[in-house]
Amino acid sequence: MGVVLVTGGATGIGKASVAAFRAQGWAVMLADIAAEAGAETIAETNTIPGAGPARLHLCDLAQPEAPAEAVAATVAAFGALDSLFANAAVLHSAPLAEWTAEAWAHSLAVNLTAPFMMVQAAAPHLAKSKNASVILTASTGALRGHAGMPAYHATKAGLLGLARALADELGPQGIRVNCLLPGWIDTPFNKPFWDSQFEPEQARERLSSTLPLRRQGLPDDVSGVVTFLASPAARYITGTQVVVDGGYSAV
């Protein structure tokens, strides 16, 4: 099918997407800071019948050089790059008075700067593909707000503007750029938010009861949308946002 670079692919939506891409025969570079979880994901998805090849690239996307290094590692391993799924992110949650410049800067570096730098590095390689796509994981948090999470909401909203600008600039080269907006997906990523709640389990139950589908989503509820956006079936979709939230943002 092609070659895809998945950042934040060791757990959650990224892990499910690695499995979905490999099941379709894609070659996958999994880039993540979590060595053990990343290796486990590679090993687990190796068991998929007919799985495409996969490699693990360890990196800290808060470091300025890391995005370009991840792209270079992908091209060195597989000889090409057809799709970039910039999915890695961090979630800090704290009252406003407890935020530091360092915590803010870390969120900005991983959630917004790294995707931009990665697209910049990937664009020359993507331009050679007949099915080039970029998928940026934003969030319904780009559309709504929660107390204690200003950096997360600000950076995820920033990705929407980034995608529109990049879609306009890269479209003439045949590169599609879209944003994925997951809602409440039950993954370890949301643990800082739930831990900050007075009664985490009760809070989770209350949230689920307000969703039209009456449950949080699962990573597999999202991965099919990711592979669709990377596929030729999405060849005329660019500069937009795809919401996967069980109706959360509709009510």
Sine and cosine of phi, psi and omega as CSV:
sin_phi,cos_phi,sin_psi,cos_psi,sin_omega,cos_omega
0.00,0.00,-0.72,0.69,-0.04,-1.00
0.28,-0.96,-0.19,-0.98,-0.01,-1.00
-0.87,-0.50,0.77,-0.64,-0.01,-1.00
-0.78,-0.63,0.64,-0.77,0.13,-0.99
-0.97,-0.25,0.86,-0.51,-0.01,-1.00
-0.91,-0.42,0.92,-0.39,0.09,-1.00
-1.00,-0.02,0.53,-0.85,-0.09,-1.00
0.91,0.41,0.61,0.80,-0.10,-1.00
-1.00,-0.04,0.08,1.00,-0.09,-1.00
-0.99,0.17,-0.44,0.90,-0.08,-1.00
-0.62,-0.79,0.19,-0.98,0.18,-0.98
0.85,0.53,-0.70,-0.72,-0.04,-1.00
-0.88,0.48,-0.63,0.77,0.02,-1.00
-0.88,0.47,-0.70,0.72,0.01,-1.00
-0.89,0.45,-0.71,0.70,0.02,-1.00
-0.89,0.46,-0.57,0.82,0.00,-1.00
-0.95,0.30,-0.61,0.79,0.10,-1.00
-0.84,0.54,-0.72,0.70,0.01,-1.00
-0.89,0.45,-0.67,0.74,-0.03,-1.00
-0.92,0.39,-0.67,0.74,0.04,-1.00
-0.90,0.44,-0.72,0.69,-0.02,-1.00
-0.89,0.45,-0.60,0.80,0.02,-1.00
-0.89,0.45,-0.45,0.89,0.03,-1.00
-1.00,-0.03,0.05,1.00,0.06,-1.00
1.00,-0.02,0.12,0.99,0.05,-1.00
-0.94,0.35,0.51,-0.86,0.23,-0.97
-1.00,0.06,0.77,-0.64,-0.15,-0.99
-0.85,-0.53,0.77,-0.63,0.23,-0.97
-0.97,-0.23,0.89,-0.45,0.02,-1.00
-1.00,-0.10,0.91,-0.41,0.01,-1.00
-0.94,-0.33,0.82,-0.57,-0.06,-1.00
-0.34,-0.94,0.32,-0.95,0.05,-1.00
-1.00,0.04,-0.29,0.96,-0.09,-1.00
-1.00,-0.03,0.98,-0.19,-0.09,-1.00
-0.91,0.41,-0.76,0.65,-0.07,-1.00
-0.92,0.40,-0.74,0.67,-0.01,-1.00
-0.91,0.42,-0.60,0.80,0.03,-1.00
-0.90,0.43,-0.69,0.72,0.02,-1.00
-0.90,0.44,-0.62,0.79,0.03,-1.00
-0.90,0.43,-0.64,0.77,0.02,-1.00
-0.90,0.44,-0.68,0.73,0.05,-1.00
-0.87,0.49,-0.71,0.70,-0.04,-1.00
-0.90,0.43,-0.70,0.72,-0.02,-1.00
-0.90,0.44,-0.68,0.73,-0.05,-1.00
-0.98,0.20,-0.20,0.98,0.13,-0.99
-0.90,0.44,-0.38,0.92,-0.04,-1.00
-0.99,0.13,-0.13,0.99,0.02,-1.00
-0.92,0.38,0.80,-0.60,0.01,-1.00
-0.83,0.55,0.78,-0.62,0.03,-1.00
0.94,0.35,0.35,0.94,-0.06,-1.00
-0.86,0.52,0.66,-0.75,0.13,-0.99
-0.93,0.37,0.30,-0.95,-0.03,-1.00
-0.92,0.38,0.40,-0.92,-0.01,-1.00
-0.52,-0.85,0.53,-0.85,0.08,-1.00
-0.74,-0.67,0.36,-0.93,0.05,-1.00
-0.91,-0.41,0.79,-0.62,0.07,-1.00
-0.87,-0.49,0.90,-0.45,0.00,-1.00
-1.00,0.09,0.75,-0.66,0.00,-1.00
-0.34,-0.94,0.41,-0.91,0.10,-1.00
-0.93,-0.37,0.97,-0.24,-0.11,-0.99
-0.95,0.32,-0.05,1.00,0.14,-0.99
-0.97,0.24,-0.25,0.97,0.00,-1.00
-1.00,0.04,0.72,-0.69,-0.13,-0.99
-0.84,0.54,-0.55,0.84,-0.07,-1.00
-0.99,0.10,-0.22,0.98,-0.14,-0.99
-0.90,0.44,-0.68,0.73,-0.02,-1.00
-0.86,0.51,-0.74,0.68,0.00,-1.00
-0.91,0.41,-0.57,0.82,0.02,-1.00
-0.91,0.41,-0.61,0.79,0.03,-1.00
-0.91,0.42,-0.66,0.75,0.04,-1.00
-0.90,0.44,-0.72,0.70,-0.01,-1.00
-0.88,0.48,-0.63,0.78,0.01,-1.00
-0.91,0.42,-0.60,0.80,0.01,-1.00
-0.91,0.42,-0.74,0.67,-0.02,-1.00
-0.92,0.39,-0.60,0.80,0.03,-1.00
-0.91,0.42,-0.60,0.80,-0.05,-1.00
-0.98,0.22,-0.63,0.78,-0.17,-0.99
-0.85,-0.52,-0.09,1.00,0.10,-0.99
0.99,0.15,0.01,1.00,-0.03,-1.00
-0.24,-0.97,0.10,-0.99,0.11,-0.99
-0.51,-0.86,0.85,-0.53,-0.02,-1.00
-0.95,-0.32,-0.48,0.87,-0.06,-1.00
-0.55,-0.83,0.61,-0.79,0.09,-1.00
-0.87,-0.49,0.86,-0.52,0.09,-1.00
-0.93,-0.36,1.00,-0.09,-0.03,-1.00
-1.00,0.07,1.00,-0.06,-0.18,-0.98
-0.92,-0.39,-0.27,0.96,-0.06,-1.00
-0.91,0.41,0.60,-0.80,0.02,-1.00
-0.32,-0.95,0.23,-0.97,0.13,-0.99
-0.81,-0.59,0.46,-0.89,0.01,-1.00
-0.77,-0.64,0.96,-0.29,0.11,-0.99
-0.99,-0.17,0.67,-0.74,0.03,-1.00
-0.71,-0.70,0.84,-0.54,0.00,-1.00
-0.27,-0.96,0.42,-0.91,0.11,-0.99
-0.87,0.50,0.46,-0.89,-0.08,-1.00
-0.79,0.61,-0.68,0.73,-0.07,-1.00
-0.91,0.41,-0.33,0.94,-0.05,-1.00
-1.00,-0.09,-0.06,1.00,0.01,-1.00
-0.95,0.30,0.59,-0.81,0.05,-1.00
-0.89,-0.46,0.31,-0.95,0.06,-1.00
-0.88,0.48,-0.55,0.83,-0.02,-1.00
-0.93,0.38,-0.68,0.73,0.01,-1.00
-0.91,0.42,-0.66,0.75,0.04,-1.00
-0.89,0.46,-0.73,0.69,-0.05,-1.00
-0.90,0.44,-0.58,0.81,0.00,-1.00
-0.91,0.41,-0.68,0.73,0.05,-1.00
-0.88,0.48,-0.70,0.72,0.00,-1.00
-0.89,0.46,-0.67,0.74,-0.04,-1.00
-0.90,0.45,-0.73,0.68,-0.09,-1.00
-0.98,0.19,-0.69,0.73,-0.16,-0.99
-0.99,0.13,-0.45,0.89,-0.10,-0.99
-0.80,-0.59,-0.74,0.67,-0.03,-1.00
-0.92,0.39,-0.71,0.71,-0.03,-1.00
-0.87,0.50,-0.72,0.69,0.05,-1.00
-0.86,0.51,-0.65,0.76,0.03,-1.00
-0.88,0.47,-0.75,0.67,-0.02,-1.00
-0.91,0.41,-0.52,0.85,0.00,-1.00
-0.94,0.33,-0.66,0.75,0.06,-1.00
-0.90,0.44,-0.65,0.76,0.03,-1.00
-0.85,0.53,-0.70,0.71,0.00,-1.00
-0.95,0.31,-0.55,0.83,-0.09,-1.00
-0.99,0.15,-0.43,0.90,-0.16,-0.99
-0.81,0.59,-0.71,0.71,-0.01,-1.00
-0.88,0.47,-0.53,0.85,0.02,-1.00
-0.98,0.21,-0.66,0.75,0.02,-1.00
-0.89,0.46,-0.55,0.84,-0.03,-1.00
-0.90,0.44,-0.31,0.95,0.02,-1.00
-1.00,0.06,-0.17,0.98,-0.06,-1.00
-1.00,0.05,0.51,-0.86,0.09,-1.00
-1.00,0.05,-0.05,1.00,0.02,-1.00
-0.57,-0.82,0.91,0.42,-0.11,-0.99
-1.00,0.01,0.74,-0.67,0.01,-1.00
-0.53,-0.85,0.51,-0.86,0.14,-0.99
-0.82,-0.57,0.76,-0.65,0.05,-1.00
-0.84,-0.55,0.87,-0.50,0.01,-1.00
-0.96,-0.26,0.82,-0.57,0.04,-1.00
-0.99,0.15,0.97,-0.26,0.15,-0.99
-1.00,-0.05,-0.78,-0.63,-0.04,-1.00
-0.02,-1.00,0.38,-0.92,0.20,-0.98
-0.89,0.45,-0.24,0.97,0.14,-0.99
-0.90,0.44,-0.24,0.97,0.11,-0.99
-0.97,0.25,-0.30,0.95,-0.06,-1.00
-0.95,-0.32,-0.36,0.93,-0.05,-1.00
-0.75,-0.66,0.15,-0.99,-0.04,-1.00
-0.76,-0.66,0.45,-0.89,0.09,-1.00
-0.70,-0.72,0.69,-0.73,0.02,-1.00
-0.85,0.53,0.60,-0.80,0.07,-1.00
1.00,0.04,-0.04,1.00,-0.08,-1.00
-0.78,-0.62,0.72,0.69,-0.09,-1.00
-0.89,0.45,-0.64,0.77,-0.05,-1.00
-0.93,0.36,-0.63,0.77,0.00,-1.00
-0.88,0.47,-0.76,0.65,-0.03,-1.00
-0.91,0.40,-0.64,0.77,-0.01,-1.00
-0.91,0.42,-0.68,0.73,-0.03,-1.00
-0.95,0.31,-0.61,0.79,0.01,-1.00
-0.93,0.36,-0.59,0.81,0.10,-1.00
-0.91,0.41,-0.59,0.81,0.03,-1.00
-0.88,0.48,-0.55,0.84,0.01,-1.00
-0.90,0.44,-0.49,0.87,0.02,-1.00
-0.91,0.42,-0.71,0.71,0.04,-1.00
-0.92,0.39,-0.62,0.78,0.03,-1.00
-0.87,0.49,-0.70,0.72,-0.02,-1.00
-0.89,0.47,-0.65,0.76,-0.01,-1.00
-0.91,0.42,-0.69,0.73,0.00,-1.00
-0.91,0.41,-0.67,0.74,-0.01,-1.00
-0.94,0.35,-0.58,0.82,0.03,-1.00
-0.88,0.48,-0.64,0.77,0.00,-1.00
-0.93,0.36,-0.67,0.75,-0.05,-1.00
-0.96,0.27,-0.63,0.78,-0.11,-0.99
-1.00,-0.07,-0.22,0.98,-0.01,-1.00
-0.82,0.57,-0.69,0.73,0.02,-1.00
-0.88,0.48,-0.32,0.95,0.06,-1.00
-1.00,-0.02,0.06,1.00,0.01,-1.00
0.99,0.15,0.32,0.95,-0.02,-1.00
-0.97,-0.23,0.86,-0.51,0.05,-1.00
-1.00,0.03,0.60,-0.80,0.02,-1.00
-0.71,-0.70,0.87,-0.50,-0.03,-1.00
-0.69,-0.73,0.34,-0.94,0.05,-1.00
-0.94,-0.33,0.70,-0.72,0.13,-0.99
-0.99,-0.16,0.78,-0.63,-0.01,-1.00
-0.88,-0.48,1.00,0.08,0.09,-1.00
-0.95,0.32,0.51,-0.86,0.13,-0.99
-1.00,-0.06,-0.73,-0.68,0.00,-1.00
-0.99,0.15,0.99,-0.16,0.03,-1.00
-0.96,-0.29,0.77,-0.64,-0.11,-0.99
-0.97,0.22,1.00,-0.01,0.02,-1.00
-0.67,-0.74,0.27,-0.96,0.05,-1.00
-0.88,0.48,-0.31,0.95,-0.04,-1.00
-0.85,0.53,-0.55,0.83,-0.06,-1.00
-0.99,0.10,0.03,1.00,-0.06,-1.00
-0.82,0.57,-0.67,0.74,0.01,-1.00
-0.85,0.52,-0.58,0.81,0.03,-1.00
-0.93,0.37,-0.76,0.65,-0.04,-1.00
-0.90,0.43,-0.60,0.80,0.02,-1.00
-0.90,0.44,-0.41,0.91,-0.01,-1.00
-1.00,0.09,-0.11,0.99,-0.01,-1.00
-0.99,0.13,0.47,-0.88,-0.05,-1.00
-0.88,0.47,-0.73,0.69,0.04,-1.00
-0.76,-0.65,1.00,0.01,-0.15,-0.99
-0.80,0.60,-0.74,0.67,-0.05,-1.00
-0.91,0.41,-0.67,0.74,0.04,-1.00
-0.91,0.42,-0.59,0.80,0.03,-1.00
-0.90,0.43,-0.64,0.76,0.04,-1.00
-0.89,0.46,-0.68,0.73,0.00,-1.00
-0.91,0.42,-0.65,0.76,0.02,-1.00
-0.89,0.45,-0.66,0.75,0.02,-1.00
-0.87,0.49,-0.76,0.65,-0.03,-1.00
-0.84,0.54,-0.58,0.81,-0.04,-1.00
-0.94,0.35,-0.31,0.95,0.00,-1.00
-1.00,-0.04,-0.22,0.97,-0.03,-1.00
-0.99,0.17,0.67,-0.74,0.01,-1.00
-0.81,0.59,-0.60,0.80,0.01,-1.00
-1.00,0.02,0.02,1.00,0.13,-0.99
0.87,0.50,0.49,0.87,0.11,-0.99
-0.32,-0.95,0.42,-0.91,0.19,-0.98
-0.95,0.31,0.41,-0.91,0.02,-1.00
-0.98,0.21,0.24,-0.97,0.09,-1.00
-0.92,-0.38,0.42,-0.91,0.02,-1.00
-0.79,0.61,-0.60,0.80,0.01,-1.00
-0.92,0.38,-0.31,0.95,0.07,-1.00
-0.96,0.29,-0.27,0.96,-0.08,-1.00
-0.95,-0.31,-0.56,0.83,-0.15,-0.99
-0.88,0.48,-0.53,0.85,0.03,-1.00
-0.91,0.41,-0.54,0.84,0.06,-1.00
-0.93,0.36,-0.61,0.79,0.02,-1.00
-0.88,0.47,-0.76,0.64,-0.02,-1.00
-0.92,0.39,-0.52,0.86,0.09,-1.00
-0.90,0.44,-0.74,0.68,-0.03,-1.00
-0.90,0.44,-0.45,0.89,0.04,-1.00
-1.00,0.08,-0.15,0.99,-0.13,-0.99
-1.00,-0.06,0.28,-0.96,0.09,-1.00
-0.88,0.48,-0.35,0.94,0.03,-1.00
-0.89,0.45,-0.36,0.93,0.01,-1.00
-0.98,-0.21,0.44,0.90,-0.15,-0.99
-0.90,0.43,-0.28,0.96,0.00,-1.00
-0.90,-0.44,0.42,0.91,0.03,-1.00
-0.91,-0.42,0.89,-0.45,0.05,-1.00
-0.40,-0.92,0.45,-0.90,0.06,-1.00
0.95,0.30,0.34,0.94,-0.08,-1.00
-0.81,-0.58,-0.03,-1.00,0.00,-1.00
-0.79,-0.61,0.70,-0.71,-0.02,-1.00
-0.92,-0.40,0.90,-0.45,-0.06,-1.00
-1.00,-0.03,0.76,-0.65,0.05,-1.00
-0.77,-0.64,1.00,0.02,-0.20,-0.98
-0.61,-0.79,0.26,0.97,0.02,-1.00
0.88,0.47,0.36,0.93,0.01,-1.00
1.00,-0.01,0.07,1.00,-0.08,-1.00
-0.82,0.57,-0.72,0.70,-0.08,-1.00
-1.00,0.08,-0.03,1.00,-0.05,-1.00
-1.00,-0.04,-0.24,0.97,-0.09,-1.00
-0.80,-0.60,0.00,0.00,0.00,0.00
